[in-house]
Amino acid sequence: MANSTTAFERRRDRVRRSIKKAANGRPRLSIFRSSKQIYAQIIDDGKGHTIVSASTIETDLKGSLKTGADTAAAAAVGKLVAERALAAGVKEVVFDRGGYQYHGRVKALADAAREGGLEF
């Protein structure tokens, strides 16, 4: 049986491949967006582990957000992941948008992470 991959998976793999080439040892800020939540994590690909993460399902964010699926929630997650990254000593990352367009919630998260002090 042939290996069937979706267009999203091909796009995600293509983006991730180009990011890993350009990373130069920097960790990767990876985004996952579902229909109800948004998640962000900073991953060290050299060691193969997650440095910090943040999402809209965390109790400290969940109470202050109207929903986990809008740009305000994405901005809150971006600010929180930037704050945690700076506390962990990570200042520069590469942005991995996955297979998603750089638009809407993904863009709001990236802009908030930049405002929070991350450089990418």
Residue pairs with C-beta under 8 A, 6 or more apart in sequence:
5 13
8 99
9 99
11 99
12 98
12 99
15 96
15 97
15 98
15 99
16 96
16 98
19 28
19 94
19 95
19 96
20 28
20 45
22 94
23 45
23 94
25 46
26 92
26 93
26 94
27 42
27 43
27 44
27 45
27 51
27 90
27 93
27 94
28 42
28 43
28 45
28 93
28 94
28 95
28 96
29 40
29 41
29 42
29 81
29 93
29 94
29 95
29 96
29 113
29 118
29 120
30 40
30 41
30 42
30 43
30 96
30 98
31 38
31 39
31 40
31 96
31 97
31 98
31 100
31 106
31 109
32 38
32 39
32 40
32 98
33 39
33 98
33 100
33 105
33 106
34 69
35 69
36 67
36 68
36 69
37 55
37 56
37 57
37 68
37 69
38 55
38 56
38 68
38 69
38 73
38 74
38 77
38 105
38 109
39 53
39 54
39 55
39 56
39 57
39 77
40 53
40 54
40 55
40 77
40 78
40 81
40 109
40 113
41 50
41 51
41 52
41 53
41 54
41 81
42 50
42 51
42 52
42 53
42 81
42 85
42 88
42 90
42 93
43 49
43 50
43 51
44 50
44 51
51 85
51 88
51 90
52 81
52 84
52 85
52 87
52 88
52 90
53 81
53 84
54 61
54 77
54 80
54 81
54 84
55 61
55 77
56 62
56 65
56 68
56 69
56 73
56 76
56 77
57 68
58 80
61 73
61 76
61 77
61 80
62 68
64 76
65 72
65 73
65 76
66 72
66 73
67 73
69 105
70 105
71 104
71 105
71 108
72 108
73 105
74 104
74 105
74 106
74 108
74 109
74 112
75 108
75 109
75 111
75 112
76 112
77 109
77 112
78 108
78 109
78 110
78 111
78 112
78 113
78 115
78 116
79 112
79 113
79 115
79 116
81 109
81 113
81 116
81 118
82 112
82 113
82 114
82 115
82 116
82 117
82 118
83 116
83 117
85 91
85 93
85 117
85 118
86 116
86 117
86 118
90 118
91 117
91 118
91 119
92 118
92 119
92 120
93 118
93 119
93 120
94 120
95 110
95 120
97 106
97 110
100 106
102 110
110 120
113 120
114 120
